Amino acid sequence: MTAAVNSKLVTRIFSSSDQPTKAIIGLHGWTGDEHVFEPIAKMMNIDDAQWFFPRAPYKADSGKGYSWFSGTDETGWDIEKTKFGIHQLLADIRSKGFLPKNIFLIGFSQGASLAMEIALRLPFAIGGIVPIAGFIKFKDALANEATEESKNTPVLLLHGNQDEIIHVTASEKAHELLKIRGNPVHFEKYDAVHKIPKIICPIVKNFVSDSFNFLKVNSSEFVKFKQHG
């Protein structure tokens, strides 16, 4: 109950336009905060976008920064504050007039994991998910709780092939899972370690501009899916 009452996350907002048509939630990685994603958003230079940078609600156990998940595999994981907070942020974004088809989740590392955990459980499809250098953390729970509606959410998976923190195989496994469940998905590796390099910015920009067309052009595995409102 406390999580629901205190569900709003500390969130910074950045707009690339006076009249944005797309809403993008930028989800930082482990030990990040509401400031770290803004330089990435500016580097991506996505037209007509309003960015939302929430801060994870749990203190990271490293002693600095924040985490979307609290706990350990042995003691269990607490993610309720995160779930409530992101759902409240989505509700706030929709109340601003953004349609689901114009809402995107872009996450890095732990934030990439969260992007998939949240979006695939929504009772509606959104414009797209871009997990960068991520992984699916709670595979069994997600398989049971993912919605039919979210199968229409397109996914662009990106991962550095020299990643020493989260191996590229984590995204390869996510790619297979998403294909099996029927999501339109494209997976692309890039030459980098555990970071968001400038080289991927045009790919992300094209995907957000028109995720349906991006997948038709770039993915041989593209499957038909309904455009959503």
N, C-alpha and C positions, 0 to 999 in steps of 0.2 A: 504493500500500500504506500509505504514511504517513497518507493521509487516512482510510483505513478504521480504522487503529489509533487515531487521535485524532479519532474521529468525533463524540463527544459535544459538543454546543453548550452554551455557557453559557446557562442557562435559568432564568427566574424563574417562579414559579407563584402564581396567585391563584385562590381559590375563592369563589363566591357562595353556597355551600351546604356543610353538613357531609357531605351525601351527594349529590354531583354525579352527574347522569345523562348529561351531555354533556361532551365534551372539545373545547376550541377552541384552535387554535394561532393566535396573533396574530403576523403577520409584518410587521415594521417596514419603513419605506421606506429609501431611500439615505441614509446618514450617521446612521441611527437606532441604537438599541441595545436591550438587554433591558428598559429602563425606560420607554421612550416610549409603549408600547401600553397599559400598565396604566390610565392615566386614561381612555383610550377604552373599555376594558372596563368600567370602573365607570360611565361615562356610558351605555353600552348597557344595563346592568342586566339581563343575560340570566339567567333563573332556572335554578337547579340546574346551574350550569356550573363546570367547572374550566378555567381558562385557563393556557396555556403560552406564555411569551414568550421565544423563543430569540434569541440575538444572532448576527448574521451573522458568518461566520468570517474575512472579509477586511477589511482596513483600507480605508476609502474613500480614493480618491485626492485628495479635497478637503483631507486633512490632519486631519479630525476624523470621528468616528463610523465606521460599518461598512457593508459592502456584501455583497450576496448573490452578486454576480458580480464577477470580477476580470479586467481586461484591457481591450482595445479592439476595435473592429471590424477594425482593421488587423492587430493582432497575434494576435487570437483571444481567446476567453473561457475562463476557468477557473471551473468551477462544481462540481468534484468534491467539495470539502469541504462545500459546501452540500448537495449530494445525499445524501452519506453521513450528514451531521448530521441532516437532516430525516427520513430513513428510520429512523435510530436513535431519534429522538424518537417517531416513529409507533409503532415497535416497543415502546418503553417505555410509551406510552399504552395500547396494546392489552394489555400485560402487567398493567396495573392493572385490567383487566376491562371497558374500554370497547369496545363493538362498533363495527365500521366505520360502521354507519348512524348512530352517535351521535358521530362525529368530524367536525369542521368546520375548514376553513382560511379565515381572514379576513386579507386582506393589503391594505396601502396602497402605492400607487405601485410601486416595485420589488418590494415584498413581494406586491403583487397579481399581478404577473407571475410571481413564484415560485410562488404558490398554484396557478396554472393549470399551470405547467411540471411541478410535482410531482404534483398530483392526477390529471391526465389520463394520466400514465404508470403509475399504480398498477395492479397486477393484480387490484384489487377496487374496487368503488364505495364512496364515503364519504357521510356525511350531506349535505354540501354545500360549495361554495366561494363565498366572497364577495370578489371582487376589486373594490377601491375605487380609482378613479382610476388604473387600470392599463393594461396593454398585453401583447400576446403578443410576446416578444422573439425567440425562435428558431422562427419559424413553420414552416419546412421540416422541421427536425428533429422538432418536436412532431407535425407531420402524419404523419411516418413512424413515430414511437415511441409515440404515444398508443394505449392499449389498448382493446379491445372492451368490457371490463368497465367502464371509466371512462365509457362513454356513459350509464351509469345514474346518474352523479353529477349532481345538480341544481346549477345555477349562478345566482347572483344578481349581476349586474353593476351597479355604481353608479358614476356619474361626474358631477362638477360641470360645468355647461355654460359656466362662465366660467374653466375651468382654463387657466392660462397656461403651465404647466410640461409637462403631458401633455394634448394636445388631446383633447376628447371623442370625436373620430373614432377614436381608438385603441380605445376600448371598443365603438364601433359596429362596427368591423372584427372585434373578438373575438366580438361577438354573432353576426355573420353566420357566422363560422367554426364556432362552437359549434352553431348551428342546422343547418348543413350536415352536421356529423358526427353529429348526432342527440341531443345533450345536451338535457335539459329545461332551458330557460334563460329568465330574465326580465331585461330591461335597463331601468334607470330613471335618468333624468337628474335632477339637483337644482340649485338655484340657488346656486352657490358656486364659489370658486376651488379651488386645489389643497390641499384639506384634508378632514378628516372632520367635517362639521357635525352638530350635535345632531339636526337634522331627519331624518336617515336612521336614527337609532337604533331607532325603532319598526319600521321596515321590516326591519332586520337581525334584530331580536328575534323578529318573527313568522316569518321564514324559518327561523331556527334552531329555533324551537319545533316547527314541522312543515313541513319544506321541500316535501313532497309536496302537502299541502293548500294551501300558499302559492302554488305554481305553478298549481294547478288554479283557484284563485280569481282570481289576478292576471294570468295569461298567456293570451292568446288563441291563442298558438302552442304551448300545452302539448301534449306528446306522451306517449303511454303509455310507462311504463318500469317495470321490475321493482323492487319493494321488495327491499332487500338486507339481509343479516344481517351 
